Every structure is written in C-alpha cells, then in structure tokens.
Amino acid sequence: MTKTSDRLVEGAKTVTKIAGAAKAAEAAKSVTHLSVPAKAGLGILGIVQVAFAFLAFWDLAWRDEDDVRGPKPAWIPAILVNWIGPAAYFLVGIRHRR
C-alpha cells in the first residue's frame, strides 16, 4: 500500500508542476511587461504583416490564372501563413515574364 500512495503523491506533484508551467507560459505570452515603444513597434509590424497578406490576396484575385503557378485556390491557405506565405506567393507563385 505504501508504493501505491507514493505513486499517487508523485503523480500529484507532477500534475502540480505541469499546471504551474502552464500558468507561467500563459504569463509569458502577455505583452503587458513591454515598454510603450516596443508595443508600438509590434503594432506597426502587425499592420505591415496584414497589409502584405492583403496585397497578396488582392494580386491573386486580379491576376490571370495563366500567370499563377499552380491552382489559385491552393495559394489561399499558403498566403495565410504569416510573412512566409505572401513572400512565397510573390517570389514563387507568380510567373514573371522577362
């Protein structure tokens, strides 16, 4: 019976550690500890990211299907990947005629 209770106590300690780690991770996600210039920089970066994705979607919508590599609907989820998606669309997804 001692082994069982020792295992239960050890399990409870593990659960407590995991719960504490989850709370610490949640607190680390908060941006309240950032300075005002850092928050402004993150805001500007977010706006630029959304504008970049918007331009990629706008270009995809108006570009001829012959000028896009691959099917146009396949680029929609790809563009949703932050920064990489729109960059990949503009660098690889468009057939540049030279």
Backbone as JSON, one array per atom type, in Angstrom:
{
  "sequence": "MTKTSDRLVEGAKTVTKIAGAAKAAEAAKSVTHLSVPAKAGLGILGIVQVAFAFLAFWDLAWRDEDDVRGPKPAWIPAILVNWIGPAAYFLVGIRHRR",
  "N": [[0.83, -1.19, 0.0], [2.05, 1.18, 0.53], [3.65, 1.74, -1.65], [1.75, 2.35, -3.58], [0.55, 4.69, -2.54], [2.79, 6.33, -2.55], [3.23, 6.54, -5.27], [0.89, 7.89, -6.01], [1.26, 10.33, -4.69], [3.57, 11.22, -5.99], [2.53, 11.45, -8.58], [0.66, 13.5, -8.17], [2.38, 15.61, -7.57], [3.63, 15.88, -10.04], [1.48, 16.67, -11.67], [0.93, 19.13, -10.47], [3.3, 20.51, -11.07], [3.08, 20.62, -13.88], [0.75, 22.16, -14.18], [1.65, 24.54, -13.03], [3.66, 25.21, -14.86], [2.09, 25.67, -17.1], [0.69, 27.95, -16.29], [2.81, 29.72, -16.07], [3.66, 29.82, -18.72], [1.44, 30.99, -19.88], [1.51, 33.5, -18.68], [3.87, 34.42, -19.75], [3.14, 34.93, -22.34], [1.88, 37.32, -22.3], [1.85, 40.77, -23.12], [2.06, 42.86, -21.49], [4.24, 43.62, -20.02], [5.94, 44.89, -21.7], [7.62, 47.79, -23.03], [6.31, 51.04, -23.99], [7.3, 51.95, -26.57], [8.05, 49.44, -27.6], [5.61, 48.09, -27.73], [4.33, 49.73, -29.61], [5.98, 49.27, -31.81], [5.47, 46.54, -32.25], [2.79, 46.75, -32.93], [2.91, 48.22, -35.32], [4.39, 46.43, -36.86], [2.53, 44.34, -37.0], [0.51, 45.58, -38.5], [1.85, 45.99, -40.92], [2.28, 43.33, -41.65], [-0.36, 42.39, -42.04], [-1.09, 44.07, -44.16], [0.69, 43.18, -46.12], [-0.22, 40.55, -46.53], [-2.81, 41.19, -47.41], [-2.23, 42.51, -49.83], [-1.14, 40.39, -51.26], [-3.37, 38.67, -51.44], [-5.07, 40.36, -52.89], [-3.63, 40.66, -55.28], [-3.62, 37.99, -56.12], [-6.34, 37.59, -56.57], [-6.88, 39.29, -58.74], [-5.03, 38.64, -60.69], [-4.33, 36.95, -63.76], [-5.15, 33.52, -64.33], [-3.3, 32.06, -65.79], [-0.93, 33.29, -65.21], [-0.23, 32.51, -62.69], [1.52, 30.22, -60.76], [0.58, 26.95, -60.29], [-2.65, 25.92, -58.95], [-4.96, 28.56, -58.32], [-6.71, 28.48, -56.01], [-5.15, 26.97, -54.24], [-3.24, 28.67, -53.31], [-4.46, 30.27, -51.46], [-4.67, 29.23, -48.68], [-1.92, 29.11, -48.33], [-1.02, 31.76, -48.4], [-2.01, 32.64, -46.01], [-0.18, 31.93, -44.1], [1.85, 33.49, -41.88], [3.95, 36.09, -42.97], [5.73, 34.32, -44.43], [4.03, 33.06, -46.29], [2.8, 35.16, -48.02], [5.24, 36.17, -49.02], [6.29, 33.91, -50.31], [4.32, 33.6, -52.26], [4.65, 35.96, -53.82], [7.31, 35.63, -54.64], [7.56, 33.01, -55.71], [5.09, 32.08, -56.62], [4.12, 33.62, -58.71], [4.3, 33.91, -62.18], [6.91, 35.34, -63.63], [7.44, 37.27, -66.38], [10.05, 37.64, -68.55]],
  "CA": [[0.0, 0.0, 0.0], [2.94, 2.32, 0.58], [4.08, 2.04, -3.02], [0.64, 2.99, -4.28], [0.4, 6.07, -2.06], [3.95, 7.08, -3.04], [2.97, 6.84, -6.7], [-0.14, 8.93, -6.08], [1.88, 11.59, -4.28], [4.45, 11.61, -7.09], [1.65, 11.9, -9.68], [0.1, 14.8, -7.8], [3.46, 16.58, -7.72], [3.83, 16.08, -11.48], [0.35, 17.47, -12.16], [1.13, 20.49, -9.96], [4.37, 21.12, -11.87], [2.56, 20.9, -15.22], [-0.17, 23.29, -14.05], [2.47, 25.73, -12.8], [4.32, 25.54, -16.12], [1.08, 26.23, -17.99], [0.43, 29.33, -15.85], [3.99, 30.52, -16.42], [3.64, 30.03, -20.17], [0.37, 31.96, -20.15], [2.01, 34.81, -18.25], [4.93, 34.83, -20.68], [2.51, 35.38, -23.57], [1.36, 38.65, -22.08], [2.72, 41.86, -23.58], [1.91, 43.99, -20.57], [5.54, 44.0, -19.46], [6.72, 45.59, -22.73], [7.58, 49.26, -22.99], [5.41, 51.65, -24.96], [7.86, 51.85, -27.92], [8.02, 48.04, -28.06], [4.23, 47.81, -28.11], [4.07, 50.45, -30.86], [6.69, 48.55, -32.86], [4.72, 45.33, -32.54], [1.57, 47.15, -33.63], [3.28, 48.58, -36.7], [4.76, 45.18, -37.52], [1.29, 43.63, -37.29], [-0.18, 46.26, -39.6], [2.61, 45.69, -42.15], [2.02, 41.93, -41.97], [-1.72, 42.3, -42.59], [-1.07, 44.73, -45.47], [1.42, 42.29, -47.02], [-1.15, 39.47, -46.87], [-3.88, 41.77, -48.21], [-1.72, 42.73, -51.19], [-1.0, 39.08, -51.91], [-4.72, 38.22, -51.8], [-5.58, 41.23, -53.95], [-2.93, 40.29, -56.5], [-4.09, 36.67, -56.51], [-7.7, 37.71, -57.08], [-6.92, 40.01, -60.01], [-4.06, 38.11, -61.64], [-4.8, 35.91, -64.66], [-4.78, 32.18, -63.86], [-2.11, 31.61, -66.51], [0.25, 33.93, -64.62], [-0.02, 31.99, -61.34], [2.0, 28.84, -60.73], [-0.31, 26.1, -59.5], [-4.04, 26.41, -58.9], [-5.15, 29.74, -57.49], [-7.24, 28.17, -54.66], [-4.11, 26.41, -53.37], [-2.45, 29.77, -52.74], [-5.21, 30.95, -50.4], [-4.14, 28.88, -47.35], [-0.48, 29.4, -48.26], [-0.85, 33.18, -48.1], [-2.38, 32.86, -44.61], [0.98, 31.68, -43.23], [2.43, 34.82, -41.64], [5.17, 36.55, -43.63], [6.27, 33.36, -45.4], [3.04, 32.81, -47.33], [2.8, 36.21, -49.03], [6.56, 36.25, -49.67], [6.37, 32.79, -51.24], [3.45, 33.89, -53.41], [5.26, 36.96, -54.69], [8.6, 35.16, -55.18], [7.47, 31.74, -56.43], [3.75, 31.82, -57.16], [3.81, 34.43, -59.9], [5.2, 33.71, -63.32], [7.47, 36.61, -64.08], [7.84, 37.2, -67.79], [11.22, 38.51, -68.8]],
  "C": [[0.87, 1.25, 0.0], [3.39, 2.72, -0.82], [2.99, 2.77, -3.79], [0.49, 4.44, -3.83], [1.59, 6.92, -2.49], [3.77, 7.46, -4.5], [1.93, 7.93, -6.86], [0.43, 10.3, -5.71], [2.78, 12.11, -5.4], [3.64, 12.12, -8.28], [1.06, 13.26, -9.41], [1.14, 15.9, -7.94], [3.69, 16.91, -9.19], [2.72, 16.96, -12.06], [0.5, 18.92, -11.71], [2.22, 21.22, -10.75], [3.87, 21.51, -13.25], [1.63, 22.11, -15.18], [0.59, 24.59, -13.83], [3.18, 26.17, -14.05], [3.33, 26.16, -17.09], [0.77, 27.68, -17.61], [1.61, 30.24, -16.2], [4.03, 30.81, -17.91], [2.58, 31.05, -20.55], [0.81, 33.37, -19.78], [3.08, 35.32, -19.2], [4.34, 35.36, -21.99], [2.03, 36.82, -23.48], [2.36, 39.71, -22.56], [2.65, 43.06, -22.64], [3.24, 44.46, -20.0], [6.41, 44.74, -20.47], [6.6, 47.1, -22.57], [6.65, 49.77, -24.08], [6.01, 51.61, -26.38], [7.85, 50.42, -28.47], [6.61, 47.65, -28.49], [3.88, 48.49, -29.43], [4.75, 49.74, -32.03], [5.98, 47.27, -33.25], [3.43, 45.65, -33.29], [1.85, 47.49, -35.08], [3.64, 47.33, -37.48], [3.52, 44.36, -37.88], [0.53, 44.25, -38.45], [0.52, 45.97, -40.93], [2.35, 44.25, -42.59], [0.64, 41.76, -42.6], [-1.77, 42.95, -43.97], [-0.38, 43.85, -46.51], [0.51, 41.14, -47.47], [-2.3, 39.99, -47.74], [-3.43, 41.98, -49.66], [-1.57, 41.42, -51.95], [-2.37, 38.55, -52.32], [-5.29, 39.06, -52.94], [-4.94, 40.87, -55.29], [-3.42, 38.94, -57.01], [-5.48, 36.75, -57.13], [-7.74, 38.32, -58.48], [-5.97, 39.47, -61.06], [-4.69, 37.0, -62.48], [-4.32, 34.53, -64.19], [-3.54, 31.63, -64.56], [-0.82, 32.19, -65.93], [0.58, 33.43, -63.22], [0.45, 30.54, -61.46], [1.12, 28.03, -59.8], [-1.72, 26.66, -59.51], [-4.18, 27.57, -57.92], [-5.73, 29.4, -56.11], [-6.19, 27.58, -53.71], [-3.28, 27.5, -52.72], [-3.16, 30.46, -51.58], [-4.71, 30.53, -49.01], [-2.65, 29.17, -47.22], [-0.23, 30.85, -47.88], [-1.18, 33.47, -46.63], [-1.24, 32.57, -43.64], [1.74, 33.0, -43.1], [3.78, 34.99, -42.3], [5.63, 35.6, -44.73], [5.32, 33.15, -46.56], [3.0, 33.9, -48.4], [4.14, 36.33, -49.76], [6.72, 35.12, -50.68], [5.51, 33.02, -52.46], [4.12, 34.87, -54.36], [6.56, 36.46, -55.33], [8.47, 33.94, -56.07], [6.16, 31.57, -57.17], [3.38, 32.58, -58.41], [4.81, 34.1, -60.99], [5.64, 35.07, -63.82], [7.95, 36.46, -65.51], [8.96, 38.19, -68.04], [11.57, 38.49, -70.25]]
}
